[in-house]
Amino acid sequence: MDVEKILKAKIMSSDFKEVGKVTSLEVQNWSIVGIRAELSKELTNRFFGKSAFRLTGKETFLLVKLVKNLGDVIVLNVTGQDLMVYSKLGQIFVNGCENLKKEVMVVKDIDKFSKKIDEQLSIFLNEVEKLQGLSDQTRSNISRDGRSLRELLINNAYEKLGVGLKQEQ
């Protein structure tokens, strides 16, 4: 698939409602790991309402695993509450990338940065537990997906500094 075509694509939920547009792709080790997207105002009003998950006009990150079909448009395999949760998780990633630029200047900063990400993920997972109407699949996957995004952020931190990755114990 042509990257230029992907960057011009609209994003649709699994019920074929337009949810936003692609702003960029997140690439690691020569493969696309996710899509940065700007969500439409209509989507956030319909799905997000006035909840803590509201992301109107903000860029978020959607894991590539959420993509069901890639063609003239990108069709996701989620909608509703599930999309809301993944969008909020993506927002944690986007915010983490912004914090990474400001806060990580030397290797010892990475530990503080990772603790901050852990705190945000913990708060997020507690919010997710309280949500009604979330699919069982999303409930079982969201913690693992959060850990994946955490690792991606930490890898980005080491990459920014130009040092090898710390070996996990």
Disulfide bonds with the S-S distance in Angstrom:
none
